[in-house]
Amino acid sequence: MIHHFPDDEAIARVGRGVLDLSLPKAEWTHAAHFACALWLMRQRPELNLAERMPGFIRAYNAATNTPNTDTGGYHETITLASLRGARAVLKAHRPTMPLHEVLDDLMATRLGHRDWMLAFWTRETLFSVTARRGWVEPDIGPLPY
């Protein structure tokens, strides 16, 4: 199994770095997106991430000179679908399991592939302006989460 982060402190560093806008852009990888989400789910369970994550990501993108436009930056459908997947994986593990191990398990599933959503959405639908700006239901098949 691939280990994406050496320990839970490395994951916390990603989460804090997104929130305080200090995470280097080169470190904002596919695994880091999920690491941040899992960290927030476990450390800040009072947050409604479906409501709060868009603002966190938009602010982080702006801080790293990534414009949030109709063709790049923040993507609502991808974010909300990813949060659903991350929450399902987190719930499937015991609450005391180290978060870096949960992340490794998550990344070993279809969620670990950057194109995992194309099993549920056509490329045209997923990358539409409508899906970038707001939630769009899958047009191939329902999400399992």
C-alpha positions in Angstrom: 0.0 0.0 0.0 1.2 3.5 -0.8 1.6 5.8 2.2 0.6 9.3 1.3 1.5 11.0 4.5 3.8 9.7 7.2 1.6 10.5 10.2 -1.4 12.4 11.4 0.6 15.6 12.1 1.4 15.8 8.3 -2.3 15.6 7.6 -3.0 18.3 10.2 -0.4 20.5 8.6 -2.3 20.2 5.3 -5.6 21.0 6.9 -4.2 24.0 8.8 -2.4 25.1 5.7 -5.6 25.3 3.7 -7.4 27.1 6.5 -4.6 29.7 7.1 -3.7 29.8 3.4 -0.1 28.8 4.0 0.0 25.4 2.3 2.3 25.6 -0.7 0.3 25.2 -3.9 2.6 22.3 -5.1 1.4 20.3 -2.0 -2.3 20.7 -2.9 -2.5 17.3 -4.5 -5.4 14.9 -4.9 -4.4 13.1 -1.7 -4.1 16.4 0.1 -7.6 17.4 -0.9 -8.9 14.2 0.8 -6.4 14.6 3.7 -7.8 18.1 4.4 -11.4 16.9 4.2 -10.8 13.9 6.6 -8.9 16.2 9.0 -11.8 18.7 9.1 -14.3 15.9 9.5 -12.5 14.5 12.5 -11.1 17.7 14.1 -14.0 20.0 13.3 -17.1 17.8 13.3 -19.3 20.8 14.2 -18.6 22.3 10.7 -21.1 21.6 7.9 -18.4 21.0 5.3 -20.9 21.0 2.4 -21.5 24.7 3.3 -18.0 25.6 4.5 -15.6 23.8 2.2 -16.4 25.9 -0.8 -15.3 29.0 1.0 -12.2 27.3 2.3 -11.2 26.1 -1.2 -12.0 29.4 -2.9 -10.0 31.4 -0.4 -7.1 29.0 -0.7 -7.2 29.1 -4.5 -7.2 32.9 -4.4 -4.2 32.9 -2.0 -2.3 30.7 -4.4 -3.2 32.7 -7.5 -5.6 30.1 -8.8 -8.6 31.9 -10.2 -12.0 30.6 -9.4 -13.7 30.8 -12.8 -16.2 28.9 -15.0 -13.3 26.8 -16.3 -10.9 26.5 -13.4 -10.5 26.6 -9.6 -13.3 25.6 -7.3 -15.7 23.0 -8.6 -18.9 22.5 -6.5 -20.0 19.0 -7.8 -16.5 17.5 -7.5 -16.1 18.9 -4.0 -19.5 17.7 -2.7 -19.1 14.3 -4.2 -15.6 14.0 -2.8 -16.9 15.0 0.7 -19.6 12.3 0.5 -17.0 9.7 -0.4 -14.5 10.8 2.3 -17.3 10.8 4.9 -18.3 7.3 3.9 -14.7 6.0 4.2 -14.2 7.8 7.5 -17.4 6.3 9.0 -16.3 2.8 7.9 -13.2 3.0 10.1 -13.0 3.0 13.9 -12.8 6.5 15.3 -9.4 5.9 16.8 -7.7 4.7 13.6 -4.9 7.1 12.7 -6.1 9.5 10.0 -3.1 8.9 7.8 -4.1 5.2 7.7 -7.7 6.1 6.8 -6.4 8.3 4.0 -4.3 5.5 2.7 -7.3 3.2 2.7 -9.4 5.9 0.9 -6.7 6.4 -1.7 -6.6 2.7 -2.4 -10.3 2.8 -3.5 -11.7 4.3 -6.7 -11.6 7.7 -4.9 -7.8 7.6 -5.1 -8.0 8.0 -8.9 -8.4 11.6 -10.1 -11.0 10.5 -12.7 -13.2 8.5 -10.3 -16.2 10.7 -10.9 -16.4 9.7 -14.6 -17.9 6.4 -13.5 -20.9 8.5 -12.3 -21.0 11.6 -14.6 -20.3 12.0 -18.3 -17.3 14.3 -18.9 -19.5 16.8 -20.6 -21.8 17.0 -17.5 -19.1 17.0 -14.9 -17.0 19.7 -16.5 -19.9 21.9 -17.4 -20.2 25.4 -15.9 -23.4 24.3 -14.2 -21.6 21.5 -12.4 -18.7 23.8 -11.5 -21.1 26.4 -10.0 -23.5 24.1 -8.2 -24.4 20.5 -7.4 -25.4 18.4 -10.4 -26.7 14.9 -9.9 -24.8 12.1 -11.6 -26.0 11.4 -15.1 -24.5 7.9 -15.5 -25.5 6.3 -12.2 -26.0 7.2 -8.5 -23.2 7.7 -6.1 -22.8 4.8 -3.6 -22.4 7.3 -0.8 
